[in-house]
Amino acid sequence: MFGSQWRDQTGYRGGFGDRPGAHRDYYHTCYALSGLAAMSYVYDDSGNLVKHDIGQEQSVALLNSIHNVRPVAVLDIYDFFTTH
């Protein structure tokens, strides 16, 4: 995995750090979830985007791998910069 899940004396609290024992931080948590999102959607032989079963009960949203945001947000980004 990208890092280790952070925990305290009461158990796991969520988030990831850059190495075992490190405190969780937003950067590494985002990095891990982005990697999971990138593995969750693949293109088939016909070029169609399909959800890939990675064995997780919960899923993550499809992300634009360049901007690391949902595809609809990319349209908003392009719209903003083409009109200003």
N, C-alpha and C positions, 0 to 999 in steps of 0.2 A: 504494500500500500504506500501511499505518498508520505505518510507520517504515522505517528502513533496517536491513538485516541487518548484524550486527556482524561484523567480521573483524579479524584481526591480520596480522602479516607472513607467517605460514604459510598463510593462507587463511581461509575461513569457519569459524567455531566455533559458530554458532547464536546465537539470541537477537536481540532488536530493541531499538533505542534510539529516542529521539524525533526525531532528525534525523541526517542523514549526518555521520559522524565521531564521534557521541556513543557512549558506552559502552552496552553492553546492560544491561538491567535487567528484573526480573521483571514490573513493572507493564506496560511496553510490549510485552513478549513475550506476556503473558497477554491484553492488549488485542488484539493482532494475531491470535492463535489464536482468541479469542472471536469476532472478526469473521468469520474463516474458517468457524467452526462455524455461525454464523448464516446464512451464505450457502450452506452445504452441505445444508440441509434446508429444504424449502419446502412449502407447502400447495397441493394441486391444486384444480381447480374444484369438486370434491366435498367438500373439507375434509379430505382425507386427507393425512397427512404423508408426503412422499416424499423420498428422497435426490436431490439435484440434482447433476448432474455439473458440476464446476467445473474439470475438466481436471487434477486432481491424481492422481498415482499412489497416494498414501497419503491416508487420510481422517482426519477428526477426529470425535470423539464428538458426539452430539446433546447440546446444552446447554439448560438453562432460561435464557432470556435475562434474566429478572429477577434471579435469584440467581447466575448464571454458574457453575453446577454441573450435573452430570448429573441427569436427572429423578428417578432413584431417591434421590438425596441430598435432593431437595426433600421427598420423602415422609418421610424421616427427620427433616428440620427441622420440618415440620408436626407430626409425631408427638411430637417432643421438647417443643415449646411448647404442645401441647394437653394433655399429661400432667403438666406441671410447674407 
